[in-house]
Amino acid sequence: MEPYRLLFTRSAKRELEHLPHQIVRLLRNRFDELIMQPRPHGCQKLSSTDFYRIRQGDYRVLYAIDDLERVVEIIKIGHRREVYR
């Protein structure tokens, strides 16, 4: 199976730069998992959008999947109390 490409929105890149280094390291592991399996165990499809969500501690990653193009696009990264705003 061919892996998916991982893309980041400009705002997601900015949000990633402002996170603590420990969280960034853990999130990179999760991103590696998304490349091979864009719908891993524990991901959740958000009801009001076509986005999915994965959790890493108190942080959430919102992303979209394009199965035809085999692309996972990271839309938003942030603390759980702020990411859905």
The first five atom37 places (N, CA, C, CB, O) and aatype in JSON, in Angstrom:
{
  "aatype": [12, 6, 14, 18, 1, 10, 10, 13, 16, 1, 15, 0, 11, 1, 6, 10, 6, 8, 10, 14, 8, 5, 9, 19, 1, 10, 10, 1, 2, 1, 13, 3, 6, 10, 9, 12, 5, 14, 1, 14, 8, 7, 4, 5, 11, 10, 15, 15, 16, 3, 13, 18, 1, 9, 1, 5, 7, 3, 18, 1, 19, 10, 18, 0, 9, 3, 3, 10, 6, 1, 19, 19, 6, 9, 9, 11, 9, 7, 8, 1, 1, 6, 19, 18, 1],
  "atom_mask": [
    [1, 1, 1, 1, 1],
    [1, 1, 1, 1, 1],
    [1, 1, 1, 1, 1],
    [1, 1, 1, 1, 1],
    [1, 1, 1, 1, 1],
    [1, 1, 1, 1, 1],
    [1, 1, 1, 1, 1],
    [1, 1, 1, 1, 1],
    [1, 1, 1, 1, 1],
    [1, 1, 1, 1, 1],
    [1, 1, 1, 1, 1],
    [1, 1, 1, 1, 1],
    [1, 1, 1, 1, 1],
    [1, 1, 1, 1, 1],
    [1, 1, 1, 1, 1],
    [1, 1, 1, 1, 1],
    [1, 1, 1, 1, 1],
    [1, 1, 1, 1, 1],
    [1, 1, 1, 1, 1],
    [1, 1, 1, 1, 1],
    [1, 1, 1, 1, 1],
    [1, 1, 1, 1, 1],
    [1, 1, 1, 1, 1],
    [1, 1, 1, 1, 1],
    [1, 1, 1, 1, 1],
    [1, 1, 1, 1, 1],
    [1, 1, 1, 1, 1],
    [1, 1, 1, 1, 1],
    [1, 1, 1, 1, 1],
    [1, 1, 1, 1, 1],
    [1, 1, 1, 1, 1],
    [1, 1, 1, 1, 1],
    [1, 1, 1, 1, 1],
    [1, 1, 1, 1, 1],
    [1, 1, 1, 1, 1],
    [1, 1, 1, 1, 1],
    [1, 1, 1, 1, 1],
    [1, 1, 1, 1, 1],
    [1, 1, 1, 1, 1],
    [1, 1, 1, 1, 1],
    [1, 1, 1, 1, 1],
    [1, 1, 1, 0, 1],
    [1, 1, 1, 1, 1],
    [1, 1, 1, 1, 1],
    [1, 1, 1, 1, 1],
    [1, 1, 1, 1, 1],
    [1, 1, 1, 1, 1],
    [1, 1, 1, 1, 1],
    [1, 1, 1, 1, 1],
    [1, 1, 1, 1, 1],
    [1, 1, 1, 1, 1],
    [1, 1, 1, 1, 1],
    [1, 1, 1, 1, 1],
    [1, 1, 1, 1, 1],
    [1, 1, 1, 1, 1],
    [1, 1, 1, 1, 1],
    [1, 1, 1, 0, 1],
    [1, 1, 1, 1, 1],
    [1, 1, 1, 1, 1],
    [1, 1, 1, 1, 1],
    [1, 1, 1, 1, 1],
    [1, 1, 1, 1, 1],
    [1, 1, 1, 1, 1],
    [1, 1, 1, 1, 1],
    [1, 1, 1, 1, 1],
    [1, 1, 1, 1, 1],
    [1, 1, 1, 1, 1],
    [1, 1, 1, 1, 1],
    [1, 1, 1, 1, 1],
    [1, 1, 1, 1, 1],
    [1, 1, 1, 1, 1],
    [1, 1, 1, 1, 1],
    [1, 1, 1, 1, 1],
    [1, 1, 1, 1, 1],
    [1, 1, 1, 1, 1],
    [1, 1, 1, 1, 1],
    [1, 1, 1, 1, 1],
    [1, 1, 1, 0, 1],
    [1, 1, 1, 1, 1],
    [1, 1, 1, 1, 1],
    [1, 1, 1, 1, 1],
    [1, 1, 1, 1, 1],
    [1, 1, 1, 1, 1],
    [1, 1, 1, 1, 1],
    [1, 1, 1, 1, 1]
  ],
  "atom_positions": [
    [[0.85, -1.19, 0.0], [0.0, 0.0, 0.0], [0.88, 1.24, 0.0], [-0.96, 0.0, 1.22], [1.82, 1.36, 0.79]],
    [[0.56, 2.15, -0.89], [1.33, 3.39, -1.01], [0.98, 4.34, 0.14], [1.07, 4.07, -2.38], [-0.2, 4.52, 0.45]],
    [[1.99, 4.94, 0.77], [1.7, 5.86, 1.89], [1.05, 7.16, 1.38], [2.99, 6.19, 2.66], [1.19, 7.54, 0.22]],
    [[0.35, 7.8, 2.29], [-0.26, 9.1, 2.0], [0.79, 10.19, 2.13], [-1.46, 9.38, 2.95], [1.77, 10.03, 2.85]],
    [[0.57, 11.3, 1.41], [1.43, 12.47, 1.6], [0.85, 13.3, 2.73], [1.55, 13.31, 0.27], [-0.37, 13.35, 2.91]],
    [[1.72, 13.94, 3.48], [1.29, 14.76, 4.61], [1.54, 16.22, 4.27], [2.03, 14.35, 5.91], [2.67, 16.61, 3.99]],
    [[0.48, 17.02, 4.32], [0.58, 18.45, 4.04], [0.1, 19.22, 5.28], [-0.25, 18.84, 2.78], [-0.74, 18.73, 6.03]],
    [[0.64, 20.42, 5.46], [0.24, 21.27, 6.58], [-0.25, 22.61, 6.02], [1.43, 21.48, 7.57], [0.35, 23.16, 5.1]],
    [[-1.34, 23.13, 6.59], [-1.73, 24.5, 6.26], [-0.7, 25.43, 6.89], [-3.18, 24.83, 6.77], [0.03, 25.05, 7.8]],
    [[-0.65, 26.63, 6.38], [0.31, 27.61, 6.92], [0.06, 27.85, 8.41], [0.22, 28.94, 6.13], [1.01, 27.97, 9.18]],
    [[-1.21, 27.92, 8.8], [-1.52, 28.17, 10.21], [-1.15, 26.97, 11.08], [-3.02, 28.49, 10.38], [-0.71, 27.15, 12.21]],
    [[-1.31, 25.76, 10.56], [-0.92, 24.57, 11.32], [0.59, 24.53, 11.55], [-1.39, 23.28, 10.59], [1.05, 24.15, 12.62]],
    [[1.36, 24.93, 10.55], [2.82, 25.0, 10.72], [3.18, 25.98, 11.83], [3.51, 25.41, 9.39], [4.04, 25.72, 12.67]],
    [[2.5, 27.13, 11.8], [2.76, 28.16, 12.83], [2.41, 27.64, 14.22], [1.96, 29.44, 12.52], [3.14, 27.86, 15.18]],
    [[1.27, 26.95, 14.32], [0.84, 26.41, 15.62], [1.83, 25.37, 16.12], [-0.58, 25.8, 15.51], [2.11, 25.31, 17.32]],
    [[2.35, 24.56, 15.22], [3.32, 23.53, 15.59], [4.61, 24.15, 16.13], [3.64, 22.64, 14.4], [5.2, 23.62, 17.07]],
    [[5.04, 25.26, 15.55], [6.26, 25.94, 15.99], [6.15, 26.48, 17.41], [6.59, 27.07, 15.04], [7.17, 26.64, 18.09]],
    [[4.94, 26.77, 17.86], [4.75, 27.38, 19.18], [4.47, 26.37, 20.29], [3.63, 28.37, 19.12], [4.25, 26.75, 21.43]],
    [[4.46, 25.08, 19.96], [4.2, 24.05, 20.97], [5.49, 23.66, 21.69], [3.55, 22.81, 20.31], [6.58, 23.83, 21.14]],
    [[5.37, 23.12, 22.91], [6.55, 22.62, 23.63], [7.22, 21.49, 22.84], [6.16, 22.12, 25.06], [6.55, 20.71, 22.16]],
    [[8.55, 21.42, 22.93], [9.33, 20.44, 22.16], [8.91, 19.0, 22.45], [10.81, 20.61, 22.46], [8.92, 18.16, 21.55]],
    [[8.54, 18.72, 23.68], [8.12, 17.35, 24.02], [6.86, 16.96, 23.26], [7.88, 17.21, 25.54], [6.75, 15.84, 22.76]],
    [[5.93, 17.88, 23.15], [4.67, 17.61, 22.44], [4.95, 17.47, 20.95], [3.65, 18.75, 22.69], [4.37, 16.6, 20.29]],
    [[5.82, 18.31, 20.41], [6.15, 18.23, 18.99], [6.74, 16.86, 18.66], [7.13, 19.36, 18.59], [6.4, 16.28, 17.63]],
    [[7.6, 16.36, 19.51], [8.2, 15.04, 19.28], [7.13, 13.95, 19.25], [9.25, 14.73, 20.38], [7.15, 13.08, 18.39]],
    [[6.19, 14.01, 20.18], [5.1, 13.03, 20.22], [4.18, 13.16, 19.0], [4.29, 13.19, 21.5], [3.73, 12.17, 18.44]],
    [[3.92, 14.4, 18.6], [3.06, 14.63, 17.44], [3.71, 14.12, 16.16], [2.72, 16.11, 17.31], [3.02, 13.61, 15.28]],
    [[5.02, 14.25, 16.05], [5.71, 13.74, 14.86], [5.51, 12.23, 14.72], [7.2, 14.07, 14.92], [5.36, 11.72, 13.61]],
    [[5.52, 11.53, 15.84], [5.24, 10.09, 15.8], [3.83, 9.83, 15.29], [5.43, 9.45, 17.19], [3.6, 8.91, 14.5]],
    [[2.89, 10.64, 15.73], [1.5, 10.48, 15.28], [1.37, 10.8, 13.79], [0.56, 11.4, 16.1], [0.61, 10.15, 13.07]],
    [[2.13, 11.81, 13.32], [2.1, 12.16, 11.9], [2.63, 11.0, 11.05], [2.92, 13.44, 11.63], [2.11, 10.71, 9.98]],
    [[3.69, 10.34, 11.55], [4.23, 9.17, 10.84], [3.18, 8.07, 10.73], [5.49, 8.64, 11.56], [3.1, 7.37, 9.71]],
    [[2.37, 7.9, 11.78], [1.3, 6.91, 11.74], [0.22, 7.3, 10.72], [0.67, 6.76, 13.14], [-0.32, 6.44, 10.03]],
    [[-0.09, 8.6, 10.63], [-1.12, 9.06, 9.71], [-0.74, 8.8, 8.25], [-1.39, 10.54, 9.91], [-1.61, 8.57, 7.41]],
    [[0.55, 8.84, 7.95], [1.01, 8.6, 6.59], [0.64, 7.19, 6.15], [2.53, 8.81, 6.48], [0.22, 6.97, 5.01]],
    [[0.79, 6.24, 7.05], [0.49, 4.85, 6.7], [-0.99, 4.49, 6.92], [1.37, 3.92, 7.52], [-1.55, 3.7, 6.16]],
    [[-1.6, 5.07, 7.94], [-3.0, 4.77, 8.28], [-3.7, 6.08, 8.65], [-3.08, 3.72, 9.47], [-3.63, 6.51, 9.8]],
    [[-4.37, 6.72, 7.68], [-4.98, 8.03, 7.95], [-6.18, 7.98, 8.91], [-5.42, 8.65, 6.66], [-6.61, 9.01, 9.42]],
    [[-6.7, 6.78, 9.14], [-7.8, 6.63, 10.11], [-7.38, 5.64, 11.19], [-9.11, 6.16, 9.4], [-7.91, 4.53, 11.25]],
    [[-6.43, 6.05, 12.03], [-5.94, 5.11, 13.05], [-6.97, 4.86, 14.14], [-4.65, 5.63, 13.67], [-7.96, 5.59, 14.26]],
    [[-6.74, 3.83, 14.92], [-7.6, 3.55, 16.06], [-7.61, 4.77, 16.98], [-7.12, 2.28, 16.83], [-6.55, 5.29, 17.32]],
    [[-8.77, 5.23, 17.37], [-8.89, 6.38, 18.25], [-9.17, 7.69, 17.53], [0.0, 0.0, 0.0], [-9.47, 8.69, 18.18]],
    [[-9.07, 7.7, 16.2], [-9.4, 8.94, 15.49], [-10.92, 9.08, 15.51], [-8.83, 8.94, 14.02], [-11.65, 8.11, 15.68]],
    [[-11.37, 10.3, 15.32], [-12.81, 10.54, 15.35], [-13.17, 11.51, 14.24], [-13.25, 11.09, 16.73], [-12.51, 12.54, 14.06]],
    [[-14.22, 11.2, 13.49], [-14.71, 12.12, 12.48], [-15.58, 13.15, 13.16], [-15.5, 11.36, 11.36], [-16.49, 12.81, 13.92]],
    [[-15.3, 14.42, 12.89], [-16.08, 15.49, 13.51], [-17.42, 15.63, 12.79], [-15.3, 16.84, 13.47], [-17.48, 15.58, 11.56]],
    [[-18.46, 15.78, 13.56], [-19.82, 15.7, 13.02], [-20.18, 16.83, 12.07], [-20.79, 15.68, 14.14], [-20.88, 16.59, 11.09]],
    [[-19.74, 18.03, 12.32], [-20.2, 19.16, 11.53], [-19.3, 19.45, 10.32], [-20.27, 20.39, 12.4], [-19.62, 20.34, 9.53]],
    [[-18.2, 18.72, 10.15], [-17.27, 18.96, 9.05], [-16.81, 17.63, 8.46], [-16.06, 19.79, 9.52], [-17.23, 16.56, 8.89]],
    [[-15.94, 17.72, 7.48], [-15.32, 16.52, 6.91], [-13.96, 16.27, 7.53], [-15.19, 16.66, 5.39], [-13.15, 15.53, 6.97]],
    [[-13.69, 16.88, 8.67], [-12.4, 16.73, 9.34], [-12.4, 15.55, 10.3], [-12.04, 18.02, 10.08], [-13.44, 15.1, 10.77]],
    [[-11.2, 15.08, 10.56], [-10.98, 14.04, 11.56], [-10.14, 14.64, 12.69], [-10.27, 12.79, 10.94], [-9.54, 15.7, 12.54]],
    [[-10.12, 13.94, 13.82], [-9.38, 14.42, 14.97], [-8.61, 13.26, 15.59], [-10.33, 15.06, 16.02], [-9.13, 12.16, 15.73]],
    [[-7.35, 13.54, 15.95], [-6.6, 12.61, 16.79], [-6.16, 13.37, 18.03], [-5.37, 11.99, 16.03], [-6.02, 14.59, 18.01]],
    [[-5.95, 12.63, 19.1], [-5.56, 13.23, 20.38], [-4.13, 12.83, 20.71], [-6.52, 12.8, 21.51], [-3.7, 11.71, 20.42]],
    [[-3.43, 13.74, 21.33], [-2.11, 13.46, 21.89], [-2.04, 14.22, 23.21], [-0.93, 13.87, 20.91], [-1.73, 15.41, 23.24]],
    [[-2.35, 13.53, 24.29], [-2.41, 14.19, 25.59], [-3.52, 15.22, 25.58], [0.0, 0.0, 0.0], [-4.66, 14.91, 25.25]],
    [[-3.18, 16.45, 25.96], [-4.16, 17.54, 25.97], [-4.25, 18.26, 24.64], [-3.83, 18.52, 27.07], [-4.96, 19.26, 24.52]],
    [[-3.53, 17.79, 23.64], [-3.5, 18.45, 22.33], [-4.3, 17.66, 21.3], [-2.06, 18.62, 21.86], [-4.41, 16.44, 21.38]],
    [[-4.85, 18.4, 20.34], [-5.67, 17.81, 19.3], [-5.12, 18.22, 17.94], [-7.14, 18.23, 19.45], [-4.62, 19.33, 17.76]],
    [[-5.23, 17.31, 17.0], [-4.84, 17.58, 15.61], [-6.07, 17.36, 14.75], [-3.65, 16.67, 15.14], [-6.65, 16.28, 14.75]],
    [[-6.49, 18.4, 14.02], [-7.61, 18.31, 13.1], [-7.04, 18.18, 11.69], [-8.57, 19.55, 13.21], [-6.14, 18.92, 11.31]],
    [[-7.57, 17.23, 10.93], [-7.02, 17.0, 9.6], [-8.1, 16.52, 8.64], [-5.88, 15.99, 9.66], [-9.15, 16.04, 9.06]],
    [[-7.81, 16.66, 7.35], [-8.7, 16.22, 6.29], [-7.99, 15.14, 5.49], [-9.14, 17.41, 5.38], [-6.76, 15.15, 5.37]],
    [[-8.78, 14.22, 4.94], [-8.22, 13.11, 4.16], [-8.78, 13.17, 2.75], [-8.55, 11.74, 4.82], [-9.99, 13.3, 2.55]],
    [[-7.89, 13.08, 1.76], [-8.29, 12.96, 0.36], [-7.79, 11.59, -0.12], [-7.7, 14.13, -0.53], [-6.62, 11.43, -0.44]],
    [[-8.7, 10.62, -0.15], [-8.31, 9.26, -0.52], [-7.93, 9.12, -1.98], [-9.43, 8.3, -0.2], [-7.08, 8.3, -2.33]],
    [[-8.54, 9.91, -2.85], [-8.2, 9.84, -4.27], [-6.78, 10.31, -4.54], [-9.19, 10.66, -5.09], [-6.04, 9.67, -5.3]],
    [[-6.4, 11.42, -3.93], [-5.05, 11.97, -4.1], [-4.06, 11.37, -3.1], [-5.08, 13.48, -3.95], [-2.85, 11.6, -3.2]],
    [[-4.57, 10.61, -2.15], [-3.76, 10.01, -1.08], [-2.98, 11.09, -0.31], [-2.76, 8.97, -1.68], [-1.76, 11.05, -0.18]],
    [[-3.75, 12.07, 0.2], [-3.18, 13.2, 0.93], [-3.9, 13.32, 2.27], [-3.31, 14.52, 0.11], [-5.12, 13.21, 2.36]],
    [[-3.1, 13.56, 3.32], [-3.62, 13.93, 4.63], [-3.17, 15.37, 4.87], [-3.12, 12.95, 5.77], [-1.97, 15.65, 4.88]],
    [[-4.13, 16.28, 5.05], [-3.78, 17.69, 5.28], [-4.09, 18.06, 6.72], [-4.55, 18.61, 4.31], [-5.24, 17.98, 7.17]],
    [[-3.05, 18.47, 7.44], [-3.2, 18.92, 8.82], [-3.76, 20.33, 8.78], [-1.83, 18.86, 9.61], [-3.15, 21.24, 8.22]],
    [[-4.93, 20.51, 9.39], [-5.64, 21.79, 9.35], [-5.33, 22.65, 10.57], [-7.13, 21.55, 9.25], [-5.08, 23.85, 10.45]],
    [[-5.36, 22.04, 11.74], [-5.21, 22.8, 12.99], [-4.6, 21.93, 14.06], [-6.57, 23.36, 13.46], [-4.9, 20.74, 14.15]],
    [[-3.73, 22.52, 14.86], [-3.08, 21.83, 15.98], [-3.19, 22.75, 17.18], [-1.58, 21.47, 15.66], [-2.86, 23.94, 17.09]],
    [[-3.64, 22.21, 18.32], [-3.72, 23.08, 19.49], [-4.19, 22.35, 20.73], [0.0, 0.0, 0.0], [-4.53, 21.17, 20.7]],
    [[-4.19, 23.1, 21.82], [-4.67, 22.57, 23.09], [-6.16, 22.3, 22.98], [-4.37, 23.57, 24.26], [-6.87, 22.99, 22.24]],
    [[-6.64, 21.31, 23.69], [-8.04, 20.86, 23.55], [-9.05, 21.95, 23.86], [-8.29, 19.69, 24.44], [-10.14, 21.93, 23.3]],
    [[-8.71, 22.89, 24.73], [-9.69, 23.93, 25.08], [-9.77, 25.02, 24.01], [-9.34, 24.57, 26.42], [-10.7, 25.83, 24.03]],
    [[-8.81, 25.05, 23.07], [-8.81, 26.12, 22.08], [-8.97, 25.65, 20.64], [-7.54, 26.89, 22.2], [-9.31, 26.44, 19.76]],
    [[-8.72, 24.39, 20.39], [-8.6, 23.92, 19.0], [-9.92, 23.94, 18.24], [-8.05, 22.53, 18.98], [-9.9, 24.06, 17.02]],
    [[-11.05, 23.85, 18.9], [-12.34, 23.79, 18.22], [-12.96, 25.14, 17.98], [-13.27, 22.95, 18.99], [-14.04, 25.22, 17.39]],
    [[-12.34, 26.2, 18.42], [-12.89, 27.56, 18.27], [-12.73, 28.07, 16.86], [-12.22, 28.52, 19.23], [-13.13, 29.19, 16.56]]
  ]
}
